[in-house]
Amino acid sequence: MDDILTVTLNPTVDLSTSVAHVVPGDKLRCAAPVTDPGGGGINVARAIRLLGGESRALVALGGHNGDKLRALLEREGIRLIPLQAPGETRLSLAVTDAGTGEQYRFVLPGPEWNAAGLKAILAAITTSVPENGYVVLSGSVPRGVPDDIACCIGSKLAKRGARLIVDTSGPALIRLAEGTDAPPFLLRMDRSEAQALAGRTLETRAESATFAAGLVERGIATVVAVARGSDGSVLAAEGLRLHAATPPVPVRSKVGAGDSFLGAFALSLARGEDLETALRWGTAAASAAVMTDATALCTREDTEALLARCMVTAIAAA
């Protein structure tokens, strides 16, 4: 199996709890909290491990929260490559209103980086990158890190034959969509992010596939995947447009669905499977993730059980 390195520059210690009702002003007596390691790349590494694979996780850690996060990761058996962050690792809080089932998420800011920190990030990735393997950059970009961080990482990886998988948002996604000399192998986004880039609604699978194929044709990425929520995901590559259907499942929490998709997708590729198979695994893992509570990710049992129900069909070019 090819090596997988995940990169998390803005991790969190995730706290999740519930209350009878969320109302303003009153002291809300919460249930016992659950503490999990959080952040895009971390969750991708956790999902890979839950699905029976292995990866290494490069994570920026700082302060007491960083120590807590490191202990959580080591407890789960994640192969950690720590990178010193310039300040305290951030916290996030997810509170579920037991009466309505709605979840409220509060994310605190993380430390701010500078030019020296950026050099340290690129040096750490260059040192850790697997030859001809996969590097997964997932999650938000920390304050102070330039929006073109994915482009910078892609340039470093091109010399090692490693393939970059990116799932980011905001200005970093916009910058990546402008093009780079070293485009990622895979660019993943959700429907709202795709619509923001496209400047229009993407109501149908065909519209999402056409948008994704347009990014591929422009050289933005070799493969583009767009999540469509309960309607599954579409994928485009040269000469290929696919849709994977999401089977009906009980939804308990949508947190971690995208990271579970990415972990399963990367693991499938690392095992030498084709894009269609990777898309099926990713969709099954995302579906399994929404069946779990709070910040929990997919389970191997549910993912494997759902795999056969994630039907993949070709989408005709417009």
C-alpha positions as CSV (number, residue, x, y, z in Angstrom):
1,M,0.0,0.0,0.0
2,D,1.2,3.5,-0.8
3,D,2.0,5.7,2.2
4,I,-0.4,8.4,3.3
5,L,0.6,11.6,5.2
6,T,-2.1,13.9,6.6
7,V,-1.4,17.5,7.4
8,T,-3.4,19.5,10.0
9,L,-2.2,23.1,10.5
10,N,-5.1,24.4,12.5
11,P,-6.2,21.5,14.8
12,T,-8.7,21.6,17.7
13,V,-9.6,19.9,20.9
14,D,-13.2,19.1,20.2
15,L,-15.7,19.2,23.1
16,S,-19.2,17.9,22.5
17,T,-22.2,17.9,24.9
18,S,-25.9,18.3,25.0
19,V,-28.6,20.2,26.9
20,A,-32.3,19.9,27.2
21,H,-32.9,23.2,25.3
22,V,-30.6,26.0,24.0
23,V,-32.0,29.2,25.3
24,P,-30.4,32.7,25.9
25,G,-29.6,34.0,29.3
26,D,-30.0,30.9,31.5
27,K,-27.3,28.7,32.8
28,L,-27.5,25.6,30.7
29,R,-26.7,22.4,32.6
30,C,-24.9,20.2,30.1
31,A,-24.4,16.5,29.9
32,A,-21.0,15.0,30.5
33,P,-18.7,16.2,27.7
34,V,-16.9,14.0,25.2
35,T,-13.4,15.1,24.2
36,D,-12.0,14.2,20.7
37,P,-9.1,15.3,18.6
38,G,-10.3,17.6,15.8
39,G,-9.2,19.2,12.6
40,G,-9.5,18.1,9.0
41,G,-6.3,16.1,8.5
42,I,-6.5,14.6,12.0
43,N,-10.0,13.3,11.3
44,V,-8.8,11.9,8.0
45,A,-6.0,10.0,9.7
46,R,-8.5,8.8,12.4
47,A,-10.9,7.6,9.7
48,I,-8.2,5.8,7.9
49,R,-7.3,4.0,11.1
50,L,-10.9,3.2,11.8
51,L,-11.2,1.6,8.4
52,G,-8.2,-0.6,9.0
53,G,-5.5,1.4,7.2
54,E,-2.4,3.3,8.4
55,S,-1.2,6.8,7.9
56,R,1.0,9.4,9.5
57,A,-0.3,12.7,10.8
58,L,1.7,15.9,10.7
59,V,0.0,18.2,13.3
60,A,0.8,21.7,14.5
61,L,0.6,21.6,18.4
62,G,1.0,24.3,21.0
63,G,0.4,25.0,24.7
64,H,-1.7,23.0,27.2
65,N,-4.4,22.3,24.6
66,G,-1.7,21.0,22.3
67,D,-0.5,18.6,25.0
68,K,-4.1,17.4,25.5
69,L,-4.5,16.9,21.7
70,R,-1.3,15.0,21.5
71,A,-2.4,12.6,24.3
72,L,-5.7,12.1,22.6
73,L,-4.0,11.2,19.3
74,E,-1.5,8.8,21.0
75,R,-4.4,7.1,22.8
76,E,-6.0,6.3,19.5
77,G,-2.8,5.0,18.0
78,I,-2.3,7.7,15.5
79,R,1.3,7.9,14.2
80,L,2.0,11.5,15.0
81,I,4.6,13.9,13.6
82,P,4.4,17.0,15.8
83,L,5.1,20.5,14.5
84,Q,5.5,23.3,17.0
85,A,2.8,25.8,16.7
86,P,3.4,29.5,17.6
87,G,0.6,29.5,20.2
88,E,-2.1,27.7,22.0
89,T,-4.0,25.0,20.0
90,R,-7.6,26.0,19.6
91,L,-10.8,24.6,21.2
92,S,-14.2,24.0,19.6
93,L,-17.5,23.2,21.3
94,A,-20.5,21.3,19.8
95,V,-23.7,21.5,21.8
96,T,-26.8,19.5,20.8
97,D,-30.2,20.7,21.7
98,A,-31.9,17.5,22.9
99,G,-35.3,18.9,22.3
100,T,-34.9,19.7,18.6
101,G,-31.8,17.6,17.7
102,E,-30.1,20.7,16.3
103,Q,-26.4,21.1,16.9
104,Y,-24.6,24.3,17.6
105,R,-20.9,24.6,16.9
106,F,-18.5,27.2,18.3
107,V,-14.9,27.3,17.1
108,L,-12.3,29.5,18.8
109,P,-9.4,31.0,16.9
110,G,-6.1,29.3,16.8
111,P,-2.6,30.8,16.9
112,E,-1.3,33.3,14.3
113,W,1.7,32.2,12.2
114,N,4.5,34.3,10.6
115,A,7.0,33.9,7.7
116,A,9.3,31.8,9.9
117,G,6.4,29.5,10.8
118,L,5.6,29.0,7.1
119,K,9.2,27.9,6.4
120,A,8.9,25.4,9.3
121,I,5.7,24.0,7.8
122,L,7.1,23.5,4.4
123,A,10.3,22.0,5.8
124,A,8.4,19.6,8.0
125,I,6.2,18.4,5.1
126,T,9.2,18.1,2.7
127,T,11.0,16.0,5.3
128,S,7.9,13.8,6.1
129,V,6.5,13.4,2.6
130,P,6.2,9.8,1.4
131,E,7.9,8.9,-1.9
132,N,5.1,8.3,-4.5
133,G,2.5,8.3,-1.8
134,Y,-0.4,10.6,-0.9
135,V,-0.4,13.8,1.2
136,V,-3.8,15.0,2.5
137,L,-4.1,18.7,3.3
138,S,-7.4,19.1,5.0
139,G,-9.0,21.8,7.2
140,S,-8.8,25.5,7.6
141,V,-5.7,27.6,7.1
142,P,-4.4,29.3,10.2
143,R,-4.1,33.0,10.6
144,G,-0.9,34.3,9.2
145,V,-0.4,31.4,6.7
146,P,-0.8,32.6,3.1
147,D,-3.8,31.6,1.1
148,D,-1.6,29.9,-1.5
149,I,-0.3,27.3,1.1
150,A,-1.7,24.4,-1.0
151,C,0.2,25.7,-4.0
152,C,3.4,26.0,-2.1
153,I,3.0,22.4,-0.7
154,G,2.2,21.2,-4.2
155,S,5.4,22.6,-5.6
156,K,7.4,20.8,-2.9
157,L,5.6,17.5,-3.5
158,A,6.1,17.6,-7.3
159,K,9.8,16.8,-6.8
160,R,9.0,13.7,-4.7
161,G,6.3,12.1,-6.9
162,A,3.8,12.4,-4.1
163,R,0.1,13.2,-4.9
164,L,-1.6,16.0,-3.1
165,I,-5.2,15.7,-1.9
166,V,-6.8,19.0,-0.8
167,D,-10.0,19.8,1.1
168,T,-10.0,23.4,2.2
169,S,-12.3,26.4,2.2
170,G,-12.5,30.2,2.0
171,P,-9.7,32.3,0.5
172,A,-7.4,29.2,0.3
173,L,-9.9,27.4,-1.9
174,I,-10.4,30.5,-4.1
175,R,-6.6,30.9,-4.5
176,L,-6.3,27.2,-5.5
177,A,-9.1,27.5,-8.0
178,E,-7.1,30.3,-9.8
179,G,-4.6,27.7,-10.9
180,T,-1.0,26.8,-10.0
181,D,2.0,25.3,-11.7
182,A,1.8,22.2,-9.4
183,P,-2.0,21.4,-9.1
184,P,-3.2,18.9,-6.6
185,F,-4.2,15.4,-7.6
186,L,-7.6,15.7,-6.0
187,L,-9.6,18.7,-4.9
188,R,-12.7,18.1,-2.9
189,M,-15.4,20.6,-1.8
190,D,-19.0,20.6,-0.7
191,R,-21.9,22.0,-2.8
192,S,-22.0,25.4,-1.1
193,E,-18.2,25.9,-1.8
194,A,-18.6,24.7,-5.4
195,Q,-21.6,27.1,-5.9
196,A,-19.5,30.0,-4.5
197,L,-16.7,29.3,-6.9
198,A,-19.1,28.8,-9.8
199,G,-21.1,31.9,-9.1
200,R,-24.3,30.0,-9.6
201,T,-26.5,27.3,-8.1
202,L,-25.7,23.7,-8.9
203,E,-29.1,22.1,-8.5
204,T,-28.5,18.9,-10.4
205,R,-25.9,16.2,-10.4
206,A,-25.1,17.1,-14.0
207,E,-24.5,20.7,-13.1
208,S,-22.1,19.7,-10.4
209,A,-20.3,17.3,-12.7
210,T,-20.0,20.0,-15.4
211,F,-18.6,22.4,-12.9
212,A,-16.1,19.8,-11.6
213,A,-15.1,18.8,-15.2
214,G,-14.5,22.4,-16.0
215,L,-12.0,22.7,-13.2
216,V,-10.2,19.6,-14.5
217,E,-10.1,20.9,-18.0
218,R,-8.5,24.2,-16.7
219,G,-5.8,22.2,-14.9
220,I,-7.0,23.1,-11.4
221,A,-6.7,19.5,-10.3
222,T,-6.5,16.0,-11.9
223,V,-9.6,14.9,-10.1
224,V,-12.4,17.1,-8.6
225,A,-15.0,15.8,-6.2
226,V,-18.1,17.7,-5.1
227,A,-20.2,16.6,-2.2
228,R,-24.0,17.1,-2.6
229,G,-25.2,16.2,0.9
230,S,-27.9,13.6,0.9
231,D,-27.6,13.4,-2.9
232,G,-24.2,11.8,-2.6
233,S,-21.1,13.0,-4.5
234,V,-20.0,13.7,-8.0
235,L,-16.5,13.2,-9.4
236,A,-14.8,14.4,-12.5
237,A,-11.5,13.5,-14.1
238,E,-10.3,13.4,-17.7
239,G,-12.9,11.5,-19.7
240,L,-14.8,10.6,-16.5
241,R,-17.9,12.0,-14.8
242,L,-19.4,9.9,-12.0
243,H,-22.1,10.1,-9.3
244,A,-22.2,8.0,-6.2
245,A,-25.6,7.7,-4.5
246,T,-25.9,8.0,-0.7
247,P,-28.1,5.3,0.8
248,P,-30.9,6.4,3.2
249,V,-29.5,6.3,6.7
250,P,-30.6,7.8,10.1
251,V,-28.8,11.2,10.5
252,R,-27.4,11.8,14.0
253,S,-24.6,14.3,13.3
254,K,-23.1,15.5,10.1
255,V,-19.8,16.4,11.8
256,G,-16.9,14.4,10.3
257,A,-18.7,13.2,7.2
258,G,-16.4,15.0,4.8
259,D,-13.3,13.9,6.6
260,S,-14.5,10.3,6.6
261,F,-15.1,10.6,2.9
262,L,-11.6,11.8,2.3
263,G,-10.0,9.2,4.6
264,A,-11.8,6.3,2.8
265,F,-11.1,7.8,-0.6
266,A,-7.4,8.2,0.1
267,L,-7.1,4.7,1.6
268,S,-8.8,3.2,-1.4
269,L,-6.3,5.0,-3.7
270,A,-3.4,4.0,-1.6
271,R,-4.5,0.3,-2.0
272,G,-4.3,0.7,-5.7
273,E,-8.0,0.9,-6.4
274,D,-9.5,3.0,-9.2
275,L,-11.4,6.3,-8.9
276,E,-14.8,4.6,-9.1
277,T,-14.0,2.3,-6.2
278,A,-12.5,5.1,-4.2
279,L,-15.7,7.2,-4.7
280,R,-17.8,4.3,-3.5
281,W,-15.7,3.9,-0.4
282,G,-15.7,7.6,0.3
283,T,-19.5,7.8,0.0
284,A,-20.0,4.8,2.2
285,A,-17.8,6.3,4.9
286,A,-19.5,9.7,4.8
287,S,-22.9,7.9,5.1
288,A,-21.6,5.9,8.0
289,A,-20.3,9.1,9.7
290,V,-23.6,10.8,9.9
291,M,-25.0,7.8,11.7
292,T,-22.7,8.4,14.7
293,D,-23.2,10.9,17.5
294,A,-21.5,14.3,17.9
295,T,-17.9,14.4,16.6
296,A,-17.6,10.6,16.1
297,L,-16.5,9.5,12.6
298,C,-17.4,6.5,10.5
299,T,-17.1,3.0,11.7
300,R,-15.6,0.2,9.7
301,E,-18.6,-2.1,10.2
302,D,-21.2,0.5,9.0
303,T,-18.9,1.6,6.1
304,E,-18.5,-1.9,4.8
305,A,-22.2,-2.7,5.2
306,L,-23.2,0.5,3.2
307,L,-20.6,0.0,0.4
308,A,-22.8,-2.2,-1.8
309,R,-25.6,0.3,-1.5
310,C,-23.5,3.2,-2.8
311,M,-24.3,2.8,-6.5
312,V,-22.0,4.6,-8.9
313,T,-23.3,5.8,-12.3
314,A,-21.8,7.7,-15.2
315,I,-23.1,11.2,-15.9
316,A,-23.3,12.2,-19.5
317,A,-21.5,15.3,-20.6
318,A,-23.7,18.2,-21.3
